[in-house]
């Protein structure tokens, strides 16, 4: 039963597949319906019809029409080549025309060639004169919309209340002014019916804008970075910052670059795109700053006692902060010494950081030496194979023969008043404000716009 059912299923399947093909063969074998013949139009009627049409069209009045068995032959002269093509196109569209034979020639007569051009110019001038009121109205509409947009954009008080800073307020006002000009132009072109021209202008502006966008990609990125920096300000004017590897005090933030005055008094201009993506270290945000230095003591000395001696000397300095308190730790064990690291904090508002560090190193070193700790020096071992070179022997003999110096003769220079002033200057740890004063003077003298806003928080 299963075999019979399977066989019946296969037979029915083949029959269903073969049925459309058999039906198509039967349809192809039947004779096709005859094609109806076109209605016959007399040659004289065609010739008369074309002659009447050409007589009503300027430039085609002089053409001669001859029709034989539906074949139209056009002859004669025209003043412009386009008139001949136009006559052929009209004749070919007429019912009953089989084909068109073009025997039309262009007339090279000066009068016939100039007359159409003069007529076109006259017609253009007439249409322009008639359209002057409409053009004046369109121009007036454009000016009114542009002036209204300019007045709205010039309302600085409103945009400064809306925008978080003056730079963004200026961008909003410029955008409103631009949109007003575009709206006025589109309205004026619609009023005069120049929609095709408007589409061409907008399309061309889009293509040009895309090309310019690719060409000034870096400039656009820098401009956007300026906007973001003006909104999320990472520093204030006169802040001591480190931007990547560039260190200095901030002079101003412009729409294109961040201007720093380096610690040696030079101007440094960094593009805002680089500043926005940079790692910024601001030393001014937190006036408390930690310094550190390392000293080595002999391997046989007690490192804890050395740490206590150094910390005592550092803590005794007036400019060292008691909170956070100084600290010390053993960094490493060297070949012949123990390296101790000292750490201490100062307030940069009233203490110069680098001077404080140098004086702390001096105090720790003097305290260790006074307490009997040995600050080891590099030790070199010299090995001589054989006899000592004659040069060394001669040198020793010359030193022995040299006269002894008089003990009464002083060997040290007597300190002078200038030396005392220099020492007082070295010991003075007050902050050096010379660079900060130069920045303030430049900000007061230069009228360049600054995007740094004291009213916004530093992030």
Secondary structure, 3 states (H helix, E strand, C coil): CHHHHHHHHHHHHHHHHHHHHHHHHHHHHCCCCCCCCCCCCCHHHHHHHHHHHHHCCCCCCCCEEEEECCEEEEEEEECCHHHHHHHHHHHHCCCCCCEEEEEEEECCCHHHHHHHHHHHHHHHHHHHHHHHHHHHHHHHHHHHHHHHHHHHHCCHHHHHHHCCCHHHHHHHHHHHHHHHHHHHHHHHHHHHCCHHHHHHHHHHHHHHHHHHHHHCHHHHHHHHHHHHHHHCCCCCCCCEEEECCEEEEEEEECCCEEEEECCCCCEEEEEHHHHHHCCEEECCCCCEEEEEEEEEEECCCCHHHHHHHHHHHHHCCCCCCCCCCCEEEEEEECCCEEEEEEEEEEECCCCCHHHHHHHHHHHHHHHHHHCCCCCCCCCCCCCCCCCCCHHHHHHHHHHHHCCCCCCCCCCCCCCCHHHHHHHHHHHCCCCCCHHHHHHHHHHHHCCCCCCCCCCCCCC
